[in-house]
Amino acid sequence: MNIPLCLKPDQWPATDQLRYREAREARSFLDLPNPASKWSAARCRNVEQGYGQWLSFLARSGWLDAKAPPETRVTPDRVRLFLIQLQDRVASCSVEMIFEGFARMIMAIAPGHDWNWLRTVIRNLKAIARPEKEKRAHMVDARQLLSLGVDLMDRALEMGDRYHAATCMRDGLLIAVLACCPVRIGNLTAIEIGRHLLFDGDQYLLCFTEEETKTSHPYQAELPQSLTPYIDLWLRDHRRRLLMQGEGRKTDRLWIDRWGQPMGDRSIRDQIEKRTQDAFGRHIWPHLARSIAASRFVDHDPDMVALVPDLLGHADHQTAHKYYILADGARAHEAVQSALEVRRAAAVARLKMRKEREDA
């Protein structure tokens, strides 16, 4: 079972959910106020994300006892490991923000405990956190971005024929395609079946003419074979289901919104940012995905910096060198294609089982 990096409040243990609701309730003026009763909506989101990442860490480590009181799960050793994992994954300023969100939550839902040691950790994190560029603070590993897309598509398979399965499949495929072929948002939005998305025997291709690209250079890229069954299912089932919301309107555009209309740049950007915000605790915009792909490409092999223009569709090599700087100091990761191949057999098996159930 794949556990998301951030558990949403409705995925928390029942005790945690109840404690949070109680902490948010306003009390009589005769009583001491609940610690979280005056939190703004933005503060709630930040705290929920921090605590959701803490619970995800516990679940992935095998330490999430749903029946245990929340405060008993918080130990110095676990907090230390939680911080180490955060520091491996996000920038220092993001570590401080996520950790403070978690700490504020545990202080709110377990106010009777002495949490001064957590306050000390927060002060130390604030002292060492360095302001970083917006792009750096939002960067994730390309494998995480790809895994998010595949996770969403797998979740759609488990949802069956429900309407939300279609939007979940669409968003997952959007993110997976962007992770593998980081085209510009205008090209991503404009993809048409049979014109830009072509099938070549056992895999799909993305092709744009020189008139359709910003650099006036033609672009062609192969989508991994591992995505083929997902694309087939999107085209055959889920895309058609969304089209029916618009009274069966006919269009060759690949991406369809919940009203059965072709998606625009803004709606695609919004969905990608929403899904990544939910998963990582910070949003990733489509153009940043290009930087992520290029940085991973160079990080995997610095000698590949000369190939970045081909990956991103740049007209020259000058822009490519900034990705060498972004990749410098990061950990080397496996190639995106390899990451997909690991999941290919399982994905195909699930699709076959689903088809067999439908035919039965």
Summary of the structure (lengths in Angstrom):
residues: 360
radius of gyration: 22.3
end to end distance: 26.4
largest distance: 73.1
contacts: 1111
relative contact order: 0.10
helix: 64%
strand: 5%
